[in-house]
Amino acid sequence: MIIKKYVGKTESEAVEEAKKELGPNIVVMNVRPLKKKGILSLFQTQKIEVTVALEEETERPMRTYSPQKSSSHDSAQRDTVVAATATATKVREVKEDNSAIEEKLDNLSSLLEKNILKNEKDEPSEDKKEVKEKDTKQKSQINAAGNDISEETLSFIKLLYNTLIENEVDEIYVNQLTDEVEKVSKPGLPFDFALANVYQKMVLKFGKSEPIDTEKEGPRAEIFIGPTGVGKTTTIAKLASELSVTKKKKVALLTVDTYRIAAAEQLRTYASILEIPFRVIYSVDEMKQAAEDFKDYDYIMVDTAGHSLKNEELKKDVENFIRCLEDVMECENFLVLSATTKYRDLIEIADAYSQMVAYKLIFTKMDETGAKGNLYNIRMHTGAPVAYITNGQNVPDDIAVFDAQRIVKNLLGGKS
């Protein structure tokens, strides 16, 4: 993992400098104004320091999702469970008062400020990496045997395990993270360091959000797929409002959901309020005509019909509409999922839609659940980036670009 700091007049300037050196896949870990010193500082321009992280390719366990790999996923998970059995066993055996550690987790933000932002000098030089890797393997083997880990670290592992499980992070991924704590633990090293490492890993695994890019030229089709009842229509209305009113883009709304009259009428109402065109599409030919009619627009936003995973006919219809648009313009698909849906069902839904198209993720109904673990679970399972979350029914307010840092703090028991 590479962690570096960059300074600029603005946050954007510092981030751009980081991207030039490290590439586009960086994750912003912290942004803070630099404190001015001395009398002359009164006449100096305020500078912004941005700390970024980049997970090196050899560290990345996340795969790019492919439906053909779903059968091997369970096998990989079993291997992970076996590798982390020692950790899970020790976690359950620790019997200590965790009040001090819990208090520190509640103050997660200040802990991260002190521990996560390490200077570049802490990173191993190229000629020392091989030695460091061997040393890490040896310590990992010692840790697996139950030695050389402080009681405080074991208490932290226990609390970390319980906290993530309570937040409904799948045990497979919990064991991966607790196993990582053991790997980085050293004699005399406070658990704060381990906490910072877990935080970094989780933020990097989430990756950066990928919302709709308002800088690209149209026409572009933004297609929303997903099961019934997850809030696709309301989500489209929120984004259409943001694009048309705030960003001043030309937006057209289409729906191919001819099975639920209420959904079409709801979208028609939103289109009328926003004063943008709306059309119900019944066939591929009508979709081609709509693409031609709105070719001068920036965005064509398409609501699709939710369907049973066993309804192959309806599934094929949705796929045909998507392929039709892909032939004439750039398309982007968003799989809309409810954060309240059971993990097993989410996996089934995600796998079914992955057979149709590549997609980005939108999680709705965040206000209806206290456990956010499914966001991490599905991100890890599919490898698809998370674009947005919604937390209510109000249009256009209750939607936000996904913030990995905030969700990870919540998952770790911090105050978000």
Buried (B, 14 or more C-beta within 10 A) or exposed (E): EBBBBBEBEEBEBBBEBBBEEBEEEBBBBBEEEEEBEEEEEEEEEEBBBBBBBBBEEEEEEBBEBEEEEBEEBEEEBEEBBEEBEBBBEBBEEBEBEBEEBEEBBEEBEEBBEEBBBBEEEEEEEEEEEEEEEEEEEEBBEBBBEEEBBBEBBBBBBBBBBBBBBEBBBBBBBBBBBBBBBBBBBBEEEBBBBBBBBBBBBBBBBBBBBBBBEEEEEBBBBBBBBBBEEBBBBBBBBBBBBBBBBEBEBBBBBBBBBBEBEEBBEBBBEBBEEBEBBBBBBEBBEBBBEBBEEBEEBBBBBBBBBBBEEEEEEBBEBBBEBBBBBBEBBEBBBBBBBBBBBEBEBBBBBBBBBBEBBBBBBBBBBBBEBEBBBBBBBBBBBBBBBBBBBBBBEEBBEBBBEBBBBBBBBBBBBBEB
